[in-house]
Amino acid sequence: MPHLISHDGLSLVGEVHGSGTAVLFVHANGFCKEVWRPVSGRLAGVRTLAIDQRGHGSSGVGAPPFDWWDLGRDAAAWATTLDPPRFGVGHSSGGAALAMAEILHPGTFRHLVLIEPIIFPAPFGRAESHPLVEGALRRRASFSSRSEARAAYHRRGPFARWVDAALDLYVEHGFRDGPDERRHLVCEPAIEAEFYRMATAHGAWARLGEIEVPVTLVVGEHSDSHPPDFAAALAGRFRHATLVSYPGAGHFLPMEHPEVVAEVVAATIEANS
């Protein structure tokens, strides 16, 4: 697996598959690079690099507070390991990371596919109390086995519409074995919560007009974070954005309908080749 040392000394880890046009995949808060496999595995003629964001998977954590612009710096650094033209595909916090990477280093990508990126308007600031923060802190941190973890998530809550392949990958790679012979979340609840606290502090909304490359903004029809009016407003912040709403989907579109995301990415590459 490829490794990278971040600007502030963290060890970052990714995984590469295939050959051809370069695509960088960046996951959502709380997850891991492997959940992209049901999407990337459907793409032909593509060299995919999926990364573990800092604080997730096999990458280093660093010390809080977590500045989301560092997620952008990390994504930009990973992009330089790929030959141009490069395409970026990011979900939730990963979408925000790619947008910030392009703001910090214009021209890094040929095109961005942003799936419900966590980019919100002012006021900008740390959110000490928020439903996502509180939900993360309540998250169960360990299970006795893979099967117990899978049973706890299967068809429940945010995982209700996940395809089996995505859930299996998360249960396998989003946890690690502990000395107590239990399976522990790799992204610990306190870390996930801290990222959520800083989700409204980065202020990238005010700088989206700096992004000159085309953007495909993808949202789920039943999203609880990107309802239609907000999604339209967000698309309007970019210079060149196309808004795509997928029927019947929620915020976790890549894990619910990986075939749809793969189709969007393939069409984007074809249109820009």
FIMARLUM-573088 format. One record per atom (N, C-alpha, C, O): z, x, y. Coordinates in steps of 0.05 Angstrom, whole numbers, padded with zeros to 5 digits, always signed. Atoms other than C-alpha are relative to their C-alpha. Layout:
BEGIN
ZXY
...
This chain:
BEGIN
+00000+00017-00024
+00000+00000+00000
+00000+00018+00025
+00014+00038+00026
+00000-00016-00025
-00016+00026+00070
+00026-00002+00015
+00039-00023+00015
-00024+00000-00016
+00042+00046+00114
-00008+00009+00029
-00028+00023+00033
+00004-00007-00029
+00047+00054+00190
+00027+00004+00012
+00046-00011+00006
-00024-00003-00016
+00101+00080+00236
-00005-00012+00027
-00023-00004+00042
+00004+00014-00025
+00110+00035+00296
+00006+00018+00024
+00016+00041+00020
-00005-00016-00024
+00115+00060+00368
+00030+00006+00003
+00037+00026+00016
-00028-00005-00002
+00191+00055+00362
+00013+00010-00027
+00037+00008-00030
-00010-00014+00024
+00197+00089+00294
+00005-00017-00025
+00017-00006-00043
-00005+00016+00024
+00198+00031+00244
-00022+00004-00020
-00045+00008-00013
+00019-00001+00022
+00164+00036+00177
-00012-00028-00005
+00003-00046-00011
+00013+00026+00004
+00113-00020+00171
-00019+00002-00024
-00030+00023-00030
+00014+00000+00025
+00077-00040+00107
-00021-00022+00000
-00016-00044+00010
+00021+00020+00003
+00012-00076+00092
-00012+00002-00028
-00004+00018-00044
+00015-00002+00025
-00035-00090+00034
-00029-00006+00006
-00036-00023+00023
+00029+00002-00005
-00111-00083+00032
-00014-00010-00025
-00007-00002-00048
+00017+00010+00022
-00161-00120-00011
-00029-00001+00009
-00035-00007+00032
+00028+00004-00005
-00236-00119-00016
-00013+00020+00018
-00001+00040+00026
+00016-00018-00017
-00290-00086+00025
-00020-00016+00016
-00028-00038+00008
+00018+00014-00017
-00335-00106+00082
+00012-00004+00028
+00026+00014+00038
-00009+00006-00027
-00320-00138+00149
+00031+00000+00001
+00044-00012-00017
-00029-00004-00001
-00249-00122+00171
+00014-00025+00012
+00007-00035+00033
-00016+00023-00010
-00198-00179+00179
+00029+00007-00003
+00039+00014-00025
-00029-00004+00000
-00125-00170+00198
+00014-00027-00002
+00010-00044+00015
-00015+00025+00003
-00078-00225+00173
+00029+00005+00007
+00041+00025-00002
-00028-00003-00009
-00009-00234+00205
+00014-00027-00005
+00006-00048+00005
-00015+00024+00009
+00042-00283+00175
+00019-00011+00021
+00023+00000+00042
-00019+00013-00017
+00092-00330+00206
+00028+00011-00004
+00034+00026-00022
-00028-00008+00001
+00166-00318+00220
+00013-00010-00026
+00010-00033-00034
-00014+00007+00024
+00207-00316+00156
-00015+00004-00025
-00004+00001-00047
+00016-00002+00024
+00150-00302+00108
-00009+00028-00006
+00005+00047+00002
+00008-00027+00008
+00111-00243+00081
-00030+00001-00004
-00043-00019-00005
+00029-00005+00001
+00042-00213+00075
-00014-00014-00024
-00037-00022-00022
+00013+00010+00025
+00030-00239+00004
-00008-00029+00002
-00026-00038-00013
+00007+00028-00001
+00027-00312+00025
-00029-00004+00010
-00039-00027+00008
+00028+00002-00008
-00043-00297+00053
-00019+00002-00023
-00043-00004-00020
+00018-00005+00022
-00071-00282-00016
-00017-00025-00007
-00041-00022-00013
+00017+00023+00007
-00094-00354-00030
-00022-00004+00020
-00043-00017+00014
+00022+00001-00020
-00135-00349+00035
-00019+00024-00004
-00043+00020-00008
+00017-00024+00001
-00160-00277+00030
-00016+00002-00026
-00038+00012-00027
+00013-00001+00026
-00177-00285-00044
-00025-00017-00001
-00041-00014-00020
+00024+00017-00001
-00229-00337-00025
-00022+00012+00018
-00044-00001+00020
+00020-00012-00018
-00267-00290+00022
-00015+00022-00014
-00003+00040-00026
+00017-00020+00012
-00325-00249-00002
-00011+00018+00022
-00016+00010+00045
+00011-00019-00019
-00352-00187+00032
+00018+00006+00023
+00009+00012+00045
-00020-00004-00021
-00288-00178+00071
+00021+00021-00009
+00030+00020-00032
-00023-00019+00004
-00237-00121+00076
+00024-00012+00014
+00025-00012+00039
-00023+00013-00012
-00171-00156+00087
+00024+00018+00001
+00030+00032-00019
-00025-00014-00003
-00108-00123+00113
+00021-00021+00008
+00020-00031+00031
-00023+00018-00006
-00046-00168+00110
+00025+00017+00003
+00030+00035-00013
-00023-00017-00007
+00017-00139+00141
+00026-00015-00002
+00027-00040+00003
-00027+00011-00003
+00091-00150+00136
+00009+00006+00029
+00011+00029+00037
-00010-00005-00026
+00115-00160+00207
+00028+00013-00001
+00042+00011-00021
-00027-00012-00001
+00177-00121+00228
+00021-00021-00005
+00019-00044+00005
-00021+00019+00008
+00239-00153+00199
-00007-00017-00024
+00009-00034-00032
+00010+00016+00022
+00199-00182+00141
-00011+00018-00022
-00019+00041-00018
+00012-00014+00022
+00177-00161+00072
+00011+00028-00004
+00035+00033-00004
-00007-00028+00004
+00176-00086+00061
+00002+00016+00025
+00006+00040+00024
+00000-00015-00026
+00174-00068+00135
+00029+00002+00010
+00047-00013+00002
-00026-00004-00012
+00233-00042+00175
+00008-00023+00019
-00009-00039+00027
-00010+00022-00016
+00276-00088+00217
+00003+00007+00030
-00007-00007+00047
-00007-00007-00028
+00300-00053+00280
+00025-00015+00009
+00037-00030-00007
-00024+00012-00011
+00357-00076+00324
-00006-00022+00019
-00025-00020+00035
+00005+00022-00018
+00361-00143+00360
+00010+00009+00028
+00025+00028+00031
+00018+00023+00001
+00343-00172+00408
-00028+00009-00007
-00036+00031-00001
+00027-00007+00009
+00272-00174+00380
-00020-00009+00021
-00023-00033+00027
+00021+00004-00020
+00218-00168+00433
-00026-00007-00014
-00037+00010-00028
+00025+00008+00013
+00157-00207+00410
-00024+00017+00008
-00044+00018-00006
+00022-00018-00008
+00112-00159+00449
-00001+00023-00019
-00023+00035-00023
+00002-00020+00021
+00131-00109+00396
-00016-00009-00024
-00029+00007-00037
+00017+00011+00021
+00098-00155+00345
-00029+00004+00008
-00046+00011-00010
+00027-00005-00009
+00036-00149+00387
-00008+00029-00001
-00030+00036-00009
+00006-00029+00002
+00041-00074+00391
-00005+00008-00029
-00022+00025-00034
+00003-00006+00028
+00049-00071+00316
-00028-00009-00010
-00042+00006-00024
+00026+00011+00009
-00012-00115+00304
-00023+00017+00011
-00043+00023-00003
+00021-00016-00012
-00054-00073+00352
-00001+00027-00014
-00023+00038-00019
+00000-00026+00014
-00032-00009+00317
-00013-00003-00028
-00029+00015-00036
+00013+00005+00026
-00052-00038+00249
-00030-00003+00003
-00045+00007-00014
+00028+00005-00004
-00119-00060+00277
-00016+00027+00002
-00039+00028-00006
+00014-00025-00003
-00136+00012+00294
-00006+00014-00026
-00021+00033-00027
+00005-00011+00026
-00134+00029+00220
-00025-00012-00013
-00033-00003-00034
+00024+00013+00011
-00194-00017+00209
-00024+00006+00017
-00022+00010+00041
+00025-00005-00014
-00266-00004+00227
-00009-00025+00015
-00008-00047+00003
+00011+00023-00014
-00296-00049+00280
-00027-00008-00012
-00040+00008-00025
-00014+00021-00015
-00317-00104+00286
+00023-00011-00016
+00022-00013-00040
-00024+00010+00013
-00248-00131+00271
+00005-00029+00008
-00001-00038+00031
-00007+00028-00004
-00226-00203+00264
+00030-00003-00005
+00041+00010-00023
-00028+00004+00004
-00154-00226+00271
+00006-00029-00007
-00004-00047+00005
-00008+00026+00009
-00123-00285+00234
+00030-00001-00001
+00042+00014-00016
-00029+00000-00001
-00052-00303+00251
+00011-00028+00000
-00001-00047+00011
-00013+00026+00002
-00005-00361+00235
+00027+00001+00014
+00043+00019+00009
-00026+00004-00013
+00053-00383+00280
+00007+00025+00016
-00007+00032+00035
-00007-00025-00014
+00089-00319+00303
-00022+00021-00003
-00026+00037+00015
+00022-00019+00004
+00031-00280+00273
-00023-00006+00019
-00037+00013+00028
+00020+00007-00019
-00017-00318+00318
+00007+00011+00028
-00010+00021+00042
-00009-00010-00026
+00025-00300+00379
-00003+00031+00000
-00011+00042+00021
+00003-00029+00001
+00026-00227+00356
-00028+00009+00005
-00033+00029+00019
+00028-00008-00004
-00050-00224+00353
-00009-00005+00029
-00023+00012+00040
+00007+00005-00028
-00057-00256+00421
+00011+00022+00018
-00002+00032+00036
-00012-00020-00017
-00009-00206+00451
-00013+00028-00005
-00015+00044+00013
+00014-00025+00006
-00044-00148+00415
-00026+00001+00017
-00032+00022+00028
+00025+00000-00015
-00110-00169+00449
+00006+00002+00030
-00010+00014+00045
-00007-00003-00029
-00075-00176+00517
+00007+00029+00006
-00002+00040+00027
-00008-00028-00005
-00045-00106+00510
-00023+00020-00003
-00024+00040+00011
+00023-00019+00006
-00109-00074+00483
-00025-00017-00002
-00035-00023-00024
+00024+00017-00001
-00170-00115+00505
-00022+00012-00017
-00027+00036-00017
+00023-00009+00017
-00229-00111+00457
+00008+00009-00027
-00009+00019-00042
-00009-00008+00027
-00187-00096+00396
-00015-00016-00021
-00023-00006-00042
+00012+00018+00020
-00217-00156+00360
-00026-00012+00010
-00031-00015+00034
+00025+00014-00006
-00285-00189+00358
+00005-00030+00005
-00007-00042+00022
-00007+00029-00001
-00254-00258+00349
+00028-00004-00012
+00035+00010-00030
-00027+00006+00010
-00185-00287+00338
+00000-00029-00011
-00010-00047+00002
-00005+00026+00012
-00168-00345+00292
+00031-00003+00001
+00045+00010-00014
-00029+00003-00005
-00099-00369+00315
+00008-00027-00010
-00001-00048+00000
-00009+00024+00013
-00065-00421+00271
+00028-00007+00011
+00048+00005+00003
-00025+00009-00013
-00012-00457+00312
+00017+00023+00010
+00040+00026+00002
-00015-00023-00010
+00009-00394+00350
+00024-00009+00017
+00023-00029+00031
-00024+00007-00015
+00079-00396+00379
-00001+00012+00028
+00009+00034+00034
+00004-00008-00028
+00060-00391+00452
+00004-00025+00017
-00012-00044+00016
-00008+00024-00014
+00094-00440+00498
+00002+00006+00030
+00006+00029+00038
-00002-00004-00029
+00095-00451+00574
+00028+00005+00010
+00048+00002-00006
-00027-00004-00013
+00152-00435+00622
+00017-00025-00002
+00006-00047-00004
-00014-00025-00006
+00209-00432+00629
+00002+00019-00023
+00006+00011-00046
-00001-00020+00020
+00210-00367+00592
+00029+00011-00001
+00041+00017+00019
-00027-00011+00003
+00276-00342+00564
+00010-00003-00028
-00001-00018-00044
-00012+00001+00027
+00319-00332+00503
+00013-00028-00005
+00026-00039+00013
-00011+00026+00007
+00339-00396+00467
+00023+00004-00019
+00019+00008-00043
-00024-00005+00017
+00410-00389+00442
+00003-00023-00020
+00012-00018-00043
-00003+00023+00018
+00410-00459+00412
-00026-00015-00001
-00037-00024+00019
+00025+00013+00005
+00348-00489+00382
+00000-00010-00029
+00012+00003-00046
+00000+00009+00027
+00335-00531+00320
-00010+00020-00021
+00000+00022-00043
+00010-00020+00019
+00295-00474+00288
+00021+00022-00004
+00023+00033-00026
-00021-00020+00003
+00351-00425+00302
+00022-00010-00018
+00031+00004-00037
-00022+00011+00017
+00403-00471+00272
-00009-00004-00028
+00006+00000-00047
+00010+00004+00027
+00358-00487+00213
-00001+00027-00016
+00006+00027-00039
+00001-00026+00013
+00348-00413+00198
+00028+00009-00008
+00032+00020-00030
-00027-00008+00006
+00423-00400+00201
+00012-00015-00023
+00030-00006-00037
-00010+00017+00022
+00435-00456+00151
-00015+00007-00026
-00008-00003-00047
+00016-00005+00024
+00383-00428+00103
+00016+00014-00022
+00031+00033-00016
-00013-00013+00023
+00408-00410+00034
-00011+00028-00004
-00035+00031-00006
+00009-00028-00001
+00405-00334+00030
-00006+00011-00028
-00019+00032-00030
+00004-00011+00027
+00405-00324-00046
+00000-00021-00021
+00011-00043-00017
+00001+00018+00023
+00392-00356-00113
+00005+00016-00025
+00003+00041-00025
-00007-00014+00025
+00411-00340-00184
-00025+00011-00014
-00023+00029-00030
+00024-00008+00014
+00338-00333-00206
-00025-00009+00016
-00022-00025+00034
+00025+00009-00011
+00265-00341-00187
-00004-00030-00004
-00012-00045+00014
+00004+00028+00006
+00264-00408-00221
+00018-00018+00016
+00009-00040+00025
-00018+00016-00017
+00324-00433-00182
-00011-00001+00028
-00010-00022+00041
+00011-00001-00027
+00292-00411-00117
-00024-00018+00002
-00027-00034+00021
+00025+00016-00001
+00226-00444-00134
+00007-00030-00001
-00004-00046+00014
-00008+00028+00002
+00260-00509-00153
+00012-00010+00026
+00009-00033+00033
-00013+00008-00025
+00299-00510-00088
-00021-00006+00022
-00016-00022+00040
+00021+00003-00021
+00234-00506-00047
-00022-00020-00008
-00034-00032+00009
+00024+00015+00009
+00183-00543-00089
+00000-00029+00010
+00019-00044+00004
+00004+00027-00010
+00158-00606-00054
+00023-00009+00018
+00028-00033+00020
-00022+00007-00017
+00216-00603-00005
-00003+00012+00028
-00014+00034+00031
-00001-00010-00028
+00222-00596+00071
-00026+00012+00008
-00048+00000+00003
+00024-00013-00009
+00172-00548+00102
-00019+00008-00023
-00043+00012-00018
+00016-00008+00023
+00147-00531+00032
-00013-00024-00015
-00025-00020-00035
+00007+00025+00014
+00131-00603+00014
-00030-00001-00008
-00036-00011-00030
+00029+00002+00005
+00055-00595+00017
-00013+00027-00008
-00037+00029-00008
+00011-00026+00007
+00048-00522-00003
-00014-00001-00027
-00005-00015-00045
+00013-00003+00026
-00001-00505-00059
+00018+00018-00017
+00033+00034-00007
-00018-00015+00018
+00033-00476-00120
-00004+00030+00003
+00016+00045+00001
+00004-00029-00001
+00000-00408-00112
+00015+00012+00024
+00027+00034+00021
-00014-00011-00023
+00028-00398-00042
+00030+00000-00004
+00044+00019+00003
-00029+00001+00005
+00098-00421-00063
+00008+00022-00020
+00029+00035-00016
-00007-00020+00019
+00098-00375-00123
+00000+00028+00012
+00017+00044+00006
+00001-00027-00013
+00078-00315-00080
+00024+00004+00018
+00035+00025+00020
-00023-00003-00018
+00133-00330-00030
+00026+00004-00016
+00042+00021-00009
-00024-00004+00017
+00186-00337-00085
+00001+00028-00012
+00022+00039-00015
+00001-00027+00013
+00163-00272-00116
+00004+00022+00021
+00019+00041+00015
+00001-00023-00019
+00154-00229-00053
+00018-00005+00024
+00024+00014+00039
-00018+00006-00023
+00198-00264-00001
+00029+00004-00007
+00047+00001+00010
-00027-00006+00009
+00260-00246-00042
+00001+00027-00014
-00020+00037-00023
-00003-00025+00015
+00288-00183-00073
+00025-00002-00017
+00043-00018-00011
-00023-00001+00017
+00337-00169-00129
+00023+00014+00013
+00019+00036+00025
-00024-00013-00011
+00408-00153-00105
+00017+00012-00021
+00013+00007-00045
-00018-00012+00020
+00463-00113-00138
+00017-00020-00014
+00029-00014-00035
-00016+00022+00013
+00497-00179-00154
-00017-00015-00020
-00008-00036-00030
+00019+00013+00019
+00437-00197-00199
-00009-00027+00010
-00017-00044-00006
+00011+00024-00012
+00417-00252-00151
-00025+00007+00016
-00029+00030+00022
+00024-00004-00016
+00352-00261-00113
+00007-00007+00029
+00016-00029+00035
-00008+00003-00028
+00362-00252-00038
-00025-00001+00018
-00044+00014+00013
+00021+00000-00020
+00317-00270+00020
-00004+00027+00012
+00015+00040+00021
+00006-00026-00013
+00282-00208+00047
+00004-00003+00030
+00017+00014+00042
-00006+00005-00028
+00281-00237+00117
+00025-00017+00001
+00025-00041-00003
-00026+00013+00000
+00354-00253+00123
+00002-00023+00021
-00011-00021+00042
-00002+00022-00020
+00374-00318+00158
+00006+00008+00028
-00005-00003+00047
-00007-00009-00027
+00405-00281+00216
-00024+00013+00014
-00027+00010+00039
+00023-00012-00012
+00341-00242+00227
-00021-00021+00008
-00031-00020+00030
+00019+00022-00006
+00296-00303+00223
+00010-00015+00025
-00006-00021+00043
-00011+00015-00023
+00343-00339+00272
-00004+00016+00026
-00010+00004+00047
+00002-00017-00024
+00341-00280+00321
-00029+00000+00010
-00034+00000+00034
+00027+00002-00009
+00265-00281+00322
-00006-00027+00013
-00020-00028+00033
+00004+00026-00012
+00267-00356+00337
+00013+00000+00028
+00002-00013+00046
-00013-00001-00026
+00316-00343+00394
-00018+00012+00022
-00018+00004+00045
+00017-00015-00019
+00265-00297+00426
-00029-00012+00002
-00046-00001+00016
+00027+00011+00001
+00204-00341+00412
-00010-00011+00027
-00034-00012+00032
+00007+00011-00025
+00206-00372+00481
+00003+00019+00023
+00001+00012+00047
-00006-00020-00021
+00220-00308+00519
-00024+00018+00007
-00024+00031+00028
+00021-00020-00005
+00155-00269+00513
-00019-00006+00023
-00031+00012+00034
+00016+00007-00024
+00116-00307+00566
-00030+00005-00003
-00044+00006+00017
+00029-00005+00004
+00047-00294+00535
-00017-00023+00011
-00040-00018+00018
+00015+00023-00011
+00026-00364+00559
-00012+00007+00027
-00035-00001+00032
+00010-00006-00028
+00019-00337+00630
-00022+00021+00000
-00035+00025+00020
+00020-00021+00001
-00028-00282+00606
-00024-00006-00018
-00041+00011-00023
+00022+00006+00019
-00075-00318+00558
-00027+00001+00012
-00047+00007-00001
+00026-00002-00014
-00130-00319+00610
-00011+00028+00000
-00034+00032+00007
+00009-00028+00002
-00134-00243+00602
-00016+00005-00025
-00031+00025-00026
+00014-00004+00025
-00162-00252+00532
-00030-00008+00004
-00035-00031+00009
+00028+00005-00004
-00238-00246+00537
-00015-00007-00025
-00036-00019-00024
+00014+00005+00025
-00256-00250+00464
+00003-00029-00007
+00022-00042+00001
-00002+00029+00007
-00270-00319+00434
+00023-00004-00019
+00031+00013-00035
-00023+00008+00016
-00212-00355+00401
-00006-00026-00014
-00016-00045-00002
+00000+00025+00014
-00212-00408+00347
+00029-00008-00004
+00044+00005-00018
-00027+00009+00002
-00147-00447+00354
+00001-00023-00020
-00012-00044-00017
-00001+00019+00022
-00130-00485+00290
+00028-00013-00001
+00048+00001+00000
-00025+00015+00002
-00076-00539+00286
-00002-00021-00022
-00024-00029-00029
-00002+00022+00019
-00053-00590+00236
+00002-00027+00014
+00016-00029+00034
+00000+00026-00013
-00063-00663+00252
+00028-00010+00004
+00034-00024+00023
-00027+00010-00001
+00010-00677+00237
+00020+00022+00008
+00044+00021-00001
-00017-00022-00008
+00039-00614+00268
+00024-00010+00016
+00020-00027+00034
-00024+00006-00016
+00110-00619+00295
+00003+00020+00023
+00021+00016+00039
-00003-00020-00022
+00100-00558+00340
-00025+00000+00019
-00022+00008+00041
+00024+00000-00016
+00028-00568+00365
-00013-00027+00000
-00035-00030-00011
+00012+00027-00002
+00015-00642+00379
-00026+00001+00016
-00030+00021+00030
+00026-00001-00012
-00054-00660+00405
-00001+00008+00030
-00017+00025+00038
+00001-00006-00028
-00039-00659+00480
+00007+00030+00006
-00006+00043+00022
-00008-00028-00004
-00003-00592+00475
-00022+00019-00010
-00028+00039+00003
+00021-00017+00011
-00057-00562+00431
-00024+00002+00019
-00035+00024+00022
+00022-00001-00020
-00110-00581+00482
+00007+00017+00024
-00009+00032+00034
-00009-00016-00023
-00069-00551+00538
+00000+00030-00007
-00008+00047+00009
+00000-00028+00009
-00060-00487+00498
-00029+00011-00001
-00034+00033+00008
+00028-00009+00002
-00135-00482+00483
-00011+00005+00028
-00027+00024+00032
+00010-00003-00027
-00148-00490+00558
+00010+00025+00014
-00001+00032+00035
-00010-00025-00012
-00108-00427+00573
-00018+00024-00005
-00017+00043+00009
+00018-00022+00007
-00159-00383+00539
-00027-00003+00015
-00034-00025+00023
+00026+00001-00013
-00226-00364+00570
-00021-00014-00018
-00038-00029-00008
+00020+00010+00019
-00266-00381+00508
+00015-00009-00026
+00020+00007-00043
-00015+00009+00024
-00230-00425+00457
-00013-00025-00011
-00023-00043+00004
+00008+00024+00015
-00251-00476+00405
+00024-00011-00015
+00037+00004-00030
-00023+00012+00012
-00198-00524+00382
-00009-00016-00025
-00027-00032-00024
+00006+00013+00025
-00200-00547+00309
+00026-00013-00010
+00046+00001-00013
-00023+00014+00011
-00152-00600+00283
-00007-00009-00028
-00027-00022-00033
+00006+00007+00027
-00147-00608+00208
+00016-00025-00008
+00040-00025-00006
-00014+00025+00007
-00130-00679+00183
+00019+00004-00024
+00013+00018-00043
-00019+00000+00022
-00069-00689+00139
+00017+00024-00003
+00033+00026-00021
-00015-00025+00002
-00040-00620+00152
+00022+00001+00021
+00021-00012+00041
-00022-00005-00019
+00024-00597+00186
-00001+00029+00010
-00023+00041+00011
-00001-00027-00012
+00047-00531+00215
-00008+00022-00020
-00018+00043-00012
+00004-00021+00020
+00039-00493+00149
-00027-00002-00013
-00030+00000-00038
+00028+00004+00009
-00036-00502+00143
-00009+00022-00020
-00022+00015-00040
+00010-00020+00018
-00050-00434+00110
+00012-00003-00029
-00002+00004-00048
-00013+00003+00026
-00001-00450+00053
-00006-00027-00012
-00004-00031-00036
+00006+00027+00010
-00021-00523+00048
-00030-00004-00007
-00036-00017-00027
+00029+00002+00005
-00097-00516+00052
-00013+00027+00004
-00028+00031+00023
+00012-00027-00003
-00116-00443+00041
-00030-00001+00000
-00043+00016+00012
+00029+00001+00002
-00187-00464+00025
-00012-00007+00027
-00034+00003+00034
+00010+00007-00027
-00195-00494+00095
+00001+00024+00018
-00018+00029+00033
-00003-00023-00017
-00169-00432+00129
-00022+00021-00007
-00034+00033+00010
+00021-00018+00009
-00216-00389+00087
-00027-00008+00010
-00043+00009+00018
+00025+00010-00010
-00274-00433+00107
-00003+00006+00030
-00025+00014+00039
+00001-00005-00029
-00257-00426+00181
-00005+00030+00005
-00021+00037+00022
+00004-00029-00004
-00251-00350+00175
-00028+00009-00008
-00040+00024+00007
+00027-00008+00008
-00316-00343+00136
-00021-00009+00020
-00040+00006+00026
+00019+00010-00020
-00353-00387+00186
+00001+00017+00026
-00019+00022+00039
-00004-00016-00025
-00324-00346+00244
-00014+00027-00003
-00027+00036+00015
+00013-00026+00005
-00347-00280+00213
-00030-00003+00000
-00044+00013+00013
+00029+00004+00001
-00416-00308+00199
-00012-00005+00028
-00033+00005+00034
+00009+00006-00027
-00423-00334+00270
+00000+00024+00019
-00014+00024+00039
-00003-00023-00017
-00404-00267+00299
-00012+00026-00011
-00007+00047-00001
+00012-00023+00013
-00443-00221+00254
-00028+00005+00009
-00041+00024+00000
